[in-house]
Amino acid sequence: MINALLRLSLQNRWLVLAAAGALVVFGSYRAANAKVDVFPDLTAPRVTIVTEATGMAAEEVETLVTFPLETAVNGTAGLRRVRSASAPGISLVWAEFDWDTSDSVARQRITERLQTLGDALPPEVEAPTLAPPSSVMGEVLFLAVTSDHLSEMELRRLVDVDLRRRLLAVRGVSQVIAQGGEVRQYQVLLDPQRMEAYGFTIEDVVHALEGGSQNAPGGWVVAQEQESVVRVLGRSHGTDDLGGLVVATRDSVPIRLAQIAEVRVGAAPRRGTGSYNGEPAIVLRVAKQPGADTLAVTAEVDRALDELEPSLAARGVVVHRDTFRQANFIERAVNNLVEVLRDGAILVIVLLFLFLWSWRPTIISGVAIPLSLLAAVLVLEALGLTLDTMTLGGLAIAVGELVDDAIVDVENVSRRLREREEMPESARPTVVATVLAASTEVRSSIVSATAILGLVFLPLLFLTGLEGRLLRPLGIAFLVAIGASLLVAVTVTPVLCSYMLPKSVAKGEPPVIRWLVRGYRPVLRVLLARPWSAVSLALFVAFAGAAGLMGFGRSFLPSFNEGSLTIGCSTLPGTSLSQSDELGAMAERALLRDPAVVSTARRTGRAERDEHVMGVESTEIEVSLREDGRSREERFADIRALLSAVPGLSFEIGQPISHRIDHMISGQRSALAIKVVGDHLPELRRYAREVNDVIASTPGLVDLRVEQSVDVPQLVVRIDPDAAASYGLSAGHAAEDVSTALWGTVPMRVYEDSTTTDVVVRFPDDVREDLETVRSMRVPTPSGALVPVRAFASVQRDAGPNFIMREDVRRRIMVSANVAGADLRSVYEEVRRRVTEQVDLPDTVHVTYSGQFESEESATMRLLLLGLFAILGIALVVGATIGGVRRTLIVLINLPLSLAGGVIGVYVAGGVLSVATTIGFITLFGIATRNGILLATRAGDLEVSGVPRAEAVEQSATERLAPILMTAVTAALGLLPLSLALGEPGSEIQAPMALVILFGLITSTALNMLVVPPLLARWGGSTRGRTTMAPPAME
């Protein structure tokens, strides 16, 4: 088929060039408009079930809400894991599905399972809802809103009505969560004495509000052939209207609400605050829809903010955009990789010119780079993949390989055209026939070499889980680009050779190639005469590489350089919101003293619409950074030192995307999570603290903390049914009255400012001052008398958990930590050893471990297994190409020879074996094998034509020196910019991979030219049965 494609291309040369031109135009247009993101979609299919249970304690939420929900969800097809959190007033259940389950299918399955609940949930609990779909990188930006002119309540109303609604209307935005400020509400503060005087109960007031403010339909009227809609308006607006509502009549006199209650505008009880640079603010978290373009969504949000800015500025409102913006990381990462691609291509072109010493063959070889890259972009788009750091990284790794096939073809065509010029004119074949013969001569080497490269990247396509989502696009991009380069080499390259090379062949061998051959030939002859020296050299290098490989640490992914931080802080559970807010402000002020910190945006507690369980003791700070010359590790150490000075605060430092990946893996935003699992919370807390103490001194472990699951103070009002009945109250009604008096109920809403405002009925704030005021609080009864709560209920202090976390229907408490100055695998193994040896767990408790090491372990094992199959495939391709077991084994000696250089690359990259470096080694084996194939196939062809083996090997080595060095050095130079970008945003995964390949290429290429020829000459075996491939004749 390749021969037919070669012949067809040379028969239709102008058509081939026109197709190449069309590819350049169309590919450039699509590349300029391609969707760009930071990573492929790494989100595991997950559905979040949110259930509000206002007034319930954590234990009640777990028993009455979370457990029935877990029971309903378990057994769903494709369900992988169920996690839950029960906190006062809210239940969250996370249902995680297999990676091959689509989000829409997962949501549909959960919706169907929730319909089976029936009456399993208490009537006072709101119906479970599904949180909006989002992704692990769904939080695209944070905004902070401040004002010097508006009150906190006025600012919050402006944010909710004007800003939040406008942002939700932006295409691609999934959710906008506001935190901070004061939420406006109408408060009806009942006066128990006045209610007693008129004989009212709480239910009387609630019913009056429920039915006393509403509009009603009036139909329409027709007059003089004109139809008019009738509007019957009865809704209340403002405190005056509410105060004027009639509760009931006494002696034909209406008793209005204002006569028995104070009606005012007030702030809803706060469970969270927001801050910007240490000053009060409203923080907005903007999340995108799954699959939405982060850059496009961010640009649309900016456009919406620009439209609102004049009106906001007129009211003294400022929207700060210098907090976390995922788009900044994407732009830096993509720009860095584009520069890497550009610089790599330039270096390759310059090197080609130095080797070929003519602009014509340089252009012919270099054309393969843009054509292959643009073809790859079109295929990636057709496959639904974005241009992200993975796909661009795959193209960057491939850029040095894209010219290899073209180089081999151009070099062989140039040599055959020079030989053609030395023939008598009458015996010369046509230029096209010469080009076809030369291209066919190297066809098997080109195809085999490309097939080998395809084989080494195929394992990436079989990765599953997170590692598959992350690395599969990189493999696809590389394979597509390499496949495109082969197509270019057998179509465009021969056509360009036929037009451009005949005019440049008279110059003879390029000077660089002549110098290389002149220096190489004496060394080669010495080694050919002493083959055992070559064997000794090969063994030494192989053993040195294997020994060096044993001393490295292991990790899943290298650390990212995102340019921002996410810092989680917490103080003792039970701490008030005001105290926690003050500690958070102290942490912000400490952070702002660091010269790298640009801004901070803090959220303490939980927002009203948030689906995260965060008590008021918890704080999360988004920190935007600038480069200041310090390394990432130095900056983190300095920030830890600053935060350590804040009293009573524990913290963990991470980066937004990295920690969200950690959270998706383990349920905790840390690199290592140790889960203490059982049924009894006191027991779990005790063993969690013991685990914490045992591992605290582990080298490399930082940000160690135990999940703050503790008993917090509670005030328990326990209704006595018999006592309540004596006052005409059922236990349920008595509980509702006490709840309304203390916390309040919302019987209606007022429509104003294009939104709704809750109307809350409750007693004044002073009834909640302490235990005695609650006991003495008097509640109206059906008889009209006021009865103190102590008359029908016991009121006492107690303690209960602040929240309860569950995983796979069992309670758990987590000990979390990050790793600094060591590799994750070694730290995990040391932690596990200490826990196993020093913590004596009962049968009712067990410990599990989660973190990136899980993905590293599964990915490494799968890659090693698939890598072995790839090496077997390489051996089969080599054997089919060159024939003979001996020669195949000699060519495969390049694999251990390349290992030593790869080990040096790992050391330069940080001395840690990760999935990235493992892929680098597998890739390196394929590239290294290509060089041996080029040398061995030519030697075999010469032997078949009658040349003695030693002479054939020497001639093959000198003839193939130029193409082997060109392909190896161009591949190395193509990887050089990516290797130099180590630690830069966007190249964190690809740079270690590139370093392994780069250093491995240096050793394998040098040793290939020094070790393989002596081995072929001494132990190459017979070429009996091998035939050379005759070129197809041109018609």
PyMOL commands that set and color helices and strands:
alter all, ss='L'
color gray80, all
select helices_A, chain A and resi 2-11+13-32+58-73+103-114+152-168+192-198+202-211+238-243+257-259+294-314+326-356+359-366+368-382+389-398+404-422+425-427+431-441+443-461+465-489+492-500+505-507+511-529+531-549+577-591+632-644+656-666+681-695+721-725+731-742+765-768+771-776+789-791+824-838+852-882+885-892+894-908+915-944+949-980+990-1019
alter helices_A, ss='H'
color red, helices_A
select strands_A, chain A and resi 46-52+79-87+90-97+129-130+139-147+173-179+184-190+216-223+226-232+246-250+253-256+261-267+272-276+279-280+282-288+317-320+553-554+564-570+597-605+618-625+650-654+672-678+701-706+711-719+745-752+755-762+778-780+786-788+793-801+804-807+810-819+846-851+912-913
alter strands_A, ss='S'
color yellow, strands_A
deselect
rebuild
show_as cartoon
